[in-house]
């Protein structure tokens, strides 16, 4: 038991259709990073959740420390929920983000989508 968890009680349980949608921003400097994280915190993540995500979190990538990157991770209950978000809410939200943090400011975005295949339930 490397983690101190009784593995006989750990059950791998997760809705197998859960989709994780990650947006990674590569930022040119610390000032832009602070501004970007503040914008995410002040409403963008909440707007994505209102658009169909079931949760969201913001992660500052520390290793490697350069380039400066912030990853925002959203969970959607299904691929259909993500597709609905991409079709209905994402165009407006992406346009707002690009208006504030576009390539002319040295910001680059990368998006990835994956499916949760397992996660421990330690209850």
Secondary structure, DSSP 4 states (H G I P E B T S, - for coil): -TTS--TTT-EE---TT-EEEEEEEEESSHHHHHHHHHHIIIIIHHHHHHTT-SEEEEEE--SS--SEEEEEEEEESSHHHHHHHHHHTHHHHHHHHHHHS-GGGT-EEEEEEEE----EE--
